Amino acid sequence: MTYISAKGVTSTSNSTTTPLGSGATFTGVGEQNNYSQVGVMCKTDNTGTLYFDFSNDGTNWDSTFPSSGFEVADGISEFHTAVKLGRYFRVRLVNDSGAQTYLRLTTYYGDNFVPSVTPLNQTVGIDSDATLTRSTVPQDEIRIGRRAGVTGWTKFAYRSNLTSGGGDEIIWANSTSSDTFTPMTSADTFDIEYDGTAGGSTDGAGTVGATELTISYIDSTGRPATATHTLGTDGDDTTAFSGLGINRVAVSASGTNKANKSEIKISTTSGGSTDVQAIIPAGGSVTQQAIYFNGSNDDSVAKFLYFNVNKLSGSNPKVTVLGWAYNRAIDTKFEVFRHVVDTQSENTVIIEDPVGFNLSPTDVLYFTANTDQNNTQITLRFSLNEYQRS
């Protein structure tokens, strides 16, 4: 005779298949039983937050796990377990804006739940309770998007027209030496200036150049976002979205030239053409600028910095490279890096920081350079990881 023991039960009071409306919450019924563990599986087509609530008396819900909740993604099966012991338990699901069209939330009680195991090819979320079963190269996985909640960035830039007496000039590929960069303090739409006059000249609809841009930016709430903009024909578009800064703009569709034919410049709408925030040089297809905007819910760690100063014929310029961190929350900028390059003795500087430089939420990291010789050229790149807090 074989005895088969029940490993657990399904809770009807903490399970539901009724979709939630925009901003609505499902709260289960507090239950106490002799099972020591609880597991919850949830899948829906709208984002939200899943909470485990615990109580010693069934009235006062003194403990919530995790405190910030589990992030529920659109169309992804969330499965989490926790130790319940003899406490009362209930599940809560808070739906974000937008109504669900389906919801499958099931709660299980048991004693012998084993840790979840993540398959070899699955992205690992920052709130996944899982034991990894693959040997990994962490930085590679961050860079190709297999570690949720962390994003790798490599920023690259050059400037070929540093001028003597020009002061601290932002390092970006700008054909207009008088343009300066000022971090945005309030959200605004962006104006995109391109050579598309009279039905399309070099870029824009129907041209051989750039016809579409993909813009990675910080939105009006301070969070990282991405938008696609189709260029028109008049050479002066305004985006449909507002933001607080631009991390990258890339040509995502083009004509037979396979790149933008002319320079594309992006400025704030209220500030006009003098408040430049991003530049794609002619033929480059992507912004070249040593500027990075950190999200309002993110920490970033920069560990790599490289720059090279060209030694002009018949001259040995001295160039001071400066790094700045501006924090929008306190409206203050800080000098965080300084290096003087004497091209008579060195041209290239590479820094790999074993500790890393931390960027706080809303920080803007950018680099400037000043020189004692006209037409000095500088190339710079830096890399960092951006970590979502919750």
Protein Blocks (a to p, Z undefined) as FASTA:
>chain_A
ZZdddfbdcdfklgcfbdcdehiacdddddddfbfbdcdddddfbdcdddddddfklmac
cbccdfkopaddehiacdddddekjadcdddddddehidfbdcddddddfkbccddddfk
lccdfkbccddfbdcdfklmmmnopaghiacdddddddfkbcehklpadddddfblkbcc
dddfbdcdddddddfeghiakgcehiabdfbdcdddddfkopacdddddddfkopacdfb
dcfbdfbdcdfbdcfkopafbdcddddfklommlcfbdcdehklpacdddddddfkbccd
dfbdcddddddehiacddddddddddfklopacdfbdcdddfklbcbdcdddfkbpadde
hiacddddddfbehiacddddddddddfZZ
